[in-house]
């Protein structure tokens, strides 16, 4: 019984060869050698690894790397990529539902609205000039107010769909 306990305690200090480590982590020896070349795993002798150290380094590598590294972890980058894909899909869905419009479309409609309003307001002086000739100030004021309210009322009722149809 005492011999097994001593064996279990020294398991973490045990040196294993590449093929044994590959079998433990479920990969090929070539994969283990590649991780060694990449600096993920450290050899203690040629083709030999400390079991506990190698398994911990492999687990850290699989989970995305160290938290305290200056460079971003792979798992964080992958999570960010998935979040962006999800956000993009949500935007596309809203566009398909008709709840979201492209900025260029909105800009075009607003430009049309502004130009329509501008032309109606600029036409006010010409319309009232003939109507208010030799009229007192209060009559001119009421005519100007009526024409401006008419232009603003048309603005409130503006519909780009009506404008597109002949």
Protein Blocks (a to p, Z undefined) as FASTA:
>chain_A
ZZmmmmmmmmmmpccdfklmmmmnopafklmmmmmmnomaccfbghiacfklmmmmmmmm
mnnpafkbmbdcfklmmmmmmmmmmmmmmmmmmmmnopaccfklmmmmmmmmmmmmmmmm
mmmmmmmmmmmgoiafklmmmmmmmmmmmmmmmmmmgcfklmmpZZ
